[in-house]
Every structure is written in structure tokens, then in C-alpha cells.
């Protein structure tokens, strides 16, 4: 099992790069963690419904209509 003293030395640094696109020089990245969840939900719904016709946003009405046309048995039935 490798231990910390078996690894090479890593020098960790930060680099600050000002964004030229706005007067404050800041960059936005707040939504980066949420990029993968909407496609994952749509893929799960299209797999469950057996159709690729579902587009975002997946409203309750869209899912219900596709479930009715795809003849997918719902849990309440």
C-alpha cells in the first residue's frame, strides 16, 4: 500500500487570471456542479418511458402525456 512518504513532492500553487470580459474581472462558475444532473434525469425518464421524444424541461404534463402514449403502466394502476 503506497503511503504519503512514497509519493513525489507536489508544489501546489494558485494562479489568478483576471477575466477581461467584465469590469470586475471576475469569472462565474457557480453552476458547474449542476451540469450533469438534468441530462441524467432526462435519460432516466426516456429509459423508463421507452421513448426519446422527451425534451427539457420535463414538466409533469409532458411526462404524463408520454407515459400515456407509450402505454407505460403507472404505479397507481
C-alpha positions as CSV (number, residue, x, y, z in Angstrom):
1,X,0.0,0.0,0.0
2,X,1.5,3.3,-1.0
3,X,2.0,5.8,1.8
4,X,2.3,9.6,1.7
5,X,6.1,9.4,2.0
6,X,6.2,7.2,-1.1
7,X,4.8,9.9,-3.3
8,X,6.8,12.6,-5.0
9,X,6.8,16.2,-3.7
10,X,4.0,18.3,-5.2
11,X,4.2,22.0,-5.2
12,X,0.7,23.4,-5.1
13,X,0.2,27.0,-6.2
14,X,-2.7,29.2,-7.4
15,X,-2.7,31.4,-10.4
16,X,-5.0,34.4,-10.6
17,X,-6.2,35.4,-14.0
18,X,-8.4,38.4,-14.4
19,X,-11.3,38.0,-16.8
20,X,-11.2,40.7,-19.4
21,X,-14.9,40.3,-20.2
22,X,-16.4,42.4,-17.3
23,X,-15.3,45.4,-15.3
24,X,-14.8,43.5,-12.1
25,X,-12.5,40.9,-13.6
26,X,-14.4,38.0,-12.0
27,X,-15.5,34.7,-13.5
28,X,-18.6,32.7,-12.8
29,X,-18.5,29.0,-12.1
30,X,-21.4,28.5,-9.6
31,X,-23.4,26.3,-11.8
32,X,-20.6,23.9,-12.8
33,X,-21.7,21.2,-10.3
34,X,-25.2,21.1,-11.7
35,X,-24.3,20.5,-15.3
36,X,-24.7,16.7,-15.3
37,X,-27.9,16.3,-13.3
38,X,-30.5,17.5,-15.9
39,X,-29.3,15.1,-18.6
40,X,-29.2,12.3,-16.1
41,X,-32.8,12.9,-15.1
42,X,-33.9,13.1,-18.8
43,X,-32.1,9.9,-19.6
44,X,-33.7,8.1,-16.7
45,X,-37.1,9.3,-17.9
46,X,-36.6,8.4,-21.5
47,X,-35.4,4.9,-20.4
48,X,-38.4,4.5,-18.2
49,X,-40.8,5.7,-20.9
50,X,-39.1,3.8,-23.7
51,X,-39.0,6.9,-26.0
52,X,-36.5,9.6,-27.0
53,X,-39.2,12.2,-27.5
54,X,-38.9,13.9,-24.1
55,X,-37.3,17.4,-24.2
56,X,-36.3,19.7,-21.4
57,X,-37.9,21.0,-19.3
58,X,-39.5,17.7,-18.4
59,X,-42.8,19.1,-17.0
60,X,-45.2,16.8,-15.2
61,X,-47.7,17.2,-18.1
62,X,-45.0,16.2,-20.7
63,X,-44.1,13.1,-18.8
64,X,-47.7,12.2,-18.2
65,X,-48.6,12.6,-21.9
66,X,-45.6,10.5,-23.0
67,X,-46.5,7.8,-20.4
68,X,-50.0,7.6,-21.8
69,X,-48.9,7.3,-25.4
70,X,-46.1,4.9,-24.6
71,X,-48.6,2.8,-22.5
72,X,-46.2,2.6,-19.6
73,X,-48.1,1.2,-16.6
74,X,-48.0,3.8,-13.8
75,X,-47.6,2.8,-10.1
76,X,-51.2,3.9,-9.3
77,X,-52.7,1.5,-11.8
